[in-house]
Amino acid sequence: MYTTKEIQDIVNQKFSEINWAVEPLGLYAPIGYVLALGGKRLRPVLVLMAANLFAENLKPAINPAIGLEIFHNFTLLHDDIMDKAPVRRKQPTVHVKWNESTAILSGDAMLIKAYQYIAELLPDKLAAGLELFSHTALEVCEGQQYDMDFEQRSDVSINEYLEMIRLKTAVLLGAAVRLGALIGGADEENAKRLYNFGVNLGLAFQLKDDLLDVYGNAETFGKQTGGDILCNKKTFLLITALKNATPAQQKEFEYWLSPEGGKEPEKKIKAVTELYNQTNAKTACEAKMDEYFQLAIRKLAEVDLPNERKRNLFDLAEKLSYREV
């Protein structure tokens, strides 16, 4: 078995070997810039960790794992344009550093590159791997569309929000471990259990991200804190707070969610955060996050392998769900 650190090193080494300094530089330089920012590189790590549960040779899993990470970063590139986000991983986003047209086209190229890397699956795994990836990629797009639709609605429910983040974020973590299981030679039942582990972990991961966006330290979080508040993003926190608010708190929300309230960004972040505290939205979000984490752990426990062989995945799930960055 590889350690988590050894798997991370394999992923990082592979990314360091990819040369993006090719013509036309205007297309490829932004891709190299985004991928050099690093991040957790969680998805390729999960692919390799899942493959390693069933096989010692990780070489067949490396390029497909890289493909998933390139796809993930493609979605971030386009999401940042839609969200008008100025910072990603403590650095200017591509549309800020270059321009929106460059970010769109470089993102398009990343999607194509992702397919090229996924297509390096061994022949007997290729059809199933491409089907899994294509299905997941479309689900991520569906999740992003729901996210954008929610911007125009004031009646988004908790269940709708959870379905949106399942599609936008969680299914890609599920796909990562299922792809690794496929490459490693797992049977269908264990592959399904791992997929459900990954999806529930992804839900916990996104709820933690919602919390960090409001309560995290901007220096360690790597993104602008309060960004969700400033753009009135429908998150678990906001939906819960609006549901629990008293009439007086509802009136406060009406002001801060209005264009007028948006003219005072620092005051808005402070006031809305306080409303989250008063309405127990933070506590509710933490409880829901823990619920999905526990579900993930149960699904991983059901995988028909000795617990010691799954120890690295158990530990990683805990670190991700209760992280501070």
ABEGO torsion letter per residue (X at the ends): XBBAAAAAAAAAAAAAABBABBOBAAAAAAAAAAAAAGEAGAAAAAAAAAAAAABABAAAAAAAAAAAAAAAAAAAAAAAAAAGBABBGGBBBAAAABBAAAAAAAAAAAAAAAAAAAAABBAAAAAAAAAAAAAAAAAAAAAAAAAAAAAABAABBAAAAAAAAAAAAAAAAAAAAAAAAAAAGBBAAAAAAAAAAAAAAAAAAAAAAAAAAAABBAAAAGBBBGAAAAAGBBBAAAAAAAAABBAAAAAAAAAAABAAAAABAAAAAAAAAAAAAAAGAAAAAAAAAAAAAAAAAAAAAABBBBAAAAAAAAAAAAAAAABAX
